[in-house]
Amino acid sequence: MTLSARAGLDAVPAYRQGRSAPAGASKLSSNESPHPPLPSVVRAVQDRVAGIHRYPDMSASAVREALAARYAVDPAQVTVGAGSVEIAAQLIHAVAGEGDEVVFAWRSFEAYPSLVRIAGATPVAVPLDADHGHDLDAMRAAITPRTRLVFVCNPNNPTGTVVDAEALERFVAAVPHDVLVVIDEAYVHFDRTDSRGAGIELFRRHPHVAVLHTFSKAYGLAGLRIGYAIAPTAIAEAQRKVAVPFGVTDLAQAAALASLAAEDELAVRIDEVVTQRDRLYTVLTAAGWPAVRSQANFVWVPAGERTAELDALLHAGGIVARAFPGEGIRISSGSAADIDRVEAALAVSGDAAHESDHDSDLMEVGA
C-alpha cells in the first residue's frame, strides 16, 4: 500500500507567490508597500521581541478592541487571522462545506478557488464584464440554493476595478439573507472613488454582510501577516472556531496597534503610492499598452497573447511583475524610481519599434 493525499486535492492549484527579484531589480509582483516600516512600528515590534518565548494572546483582544472602537462595532464582531488569506479561509470554513457553493468574480483574488476547494465546497467563478469589473447581474444569477457565500473583491485584484456603492447596495439587497456576502476590501485604502469603504456601511445595514481588511498592503505589514474581518456575531464566533490557534503572532499584534496609532503618517505614504500608481497607468498607456484604470496599488494590463512579450520586456529592464499567461500582467505601484525603471523599459521597446518602422521606410524608398 502507498500513502495518498485526500481526495479532491488534485484539483487545488498551489498558491503562486509573486516572483522574487534579483539584487538591484524592482520587485513589483506582490503588491507590497515600497516603504519600509514606520519607526514607531519598528519600536513596537522591538519592544516585544524579548517575549517571543510566550504564546501570543490568541484572541488578539487589544487589536480587536482598537478596531471595534475605530469602526464603532462590537469587539465580538471582529476577528483576526494571519493575513487576509486566512481570514478568507475562516469565512469559507465557517459557512461552507461539502456540497455547498461559493461564488466569486473571475479573474479575481487567486486564492479564492483554492480556499473553496480545500473547504470541500465548489467554486463558482463568474467572468468579469467587458470593463474588467464584477458582472453583478451574472453573479446574482449564479446564486443557487447551494450557495453559501459570495465574494466581492473591491477594489478587485488583479484588475483594480471598483464596484460603485449604489450598485453594490442593490446587489447585497438582492442576495438571499442566508448567503453571506463578503466584501474583500484588502485594497480599499488606495481607492479614490466615492465608493471607498462602502463595505462597512453595508455591514451596518444588512445582516448577511462581512467585510475583510488587511494590514499587509497600506499598512506595510506584509511580512508579519495580520488581517481582520468585521462580520455578524454568529459568523465571527464560527470563524474563531475554525481559525488556526495562535495564528497571529504577538509581534504582528504589536505592529498592528502601532500602525493604527500612526494612520496620519501612513496616509502620506498611501498618497505617494496612489500618485505612482496613476503615473504607472499613464506610462503604460502612453507606450501603447491597454492598461486598466486602477483604484488599488497596482495596474492591470490585459495584454492577452502579448503578455509574455510585455513580461520579457519588463524583465529585461530590471522589473519583476506578476504575469498571468495568456491573460495579462499586474504591475505593483512601487517607488518613483521603480516607475522610472518601467518607463525606461517601455521606452526601449518604443525605440525598437521606431527603428523598425524607419528601416521599413528606407527599404520602401530603395525599392
Buried (B, 14 or more C-beta within 10 A) or exposed (E): EEEEEEEEEEEBEEEEEBBEBEEEBBBBBBBBBBBEBBEBBEEBBEEBEEEEEEEBBBBBEEBBEBBBEEBEBEBBBBBBBBBBBBBBBBBBBBBBEEEBBBBBBBBBBBBBBBBBBBBBBBBBBBEBBEEBBBBBBBBBEBBEEEBBBBBBBBBBBBBBBBBEBEBBBEBBEEBEEEBBBBBBBBBBBBBEEEBBBBBBBBBEEBEBBBBBBBBBBBBBBBEBBBBBBBBBEEBBBBBBEBBEEEBBBBBBBBBBBBBBBBEEBBEEBBEBBBEBBBBBBBBBBEBEBEBBBBBBBBBBBBBEEBBEEBBEBBBEBBBBBBBBEEBBBBBBBBBEEBBBBBBEBBBEBEEEEEEEEEEEEEEEEEE
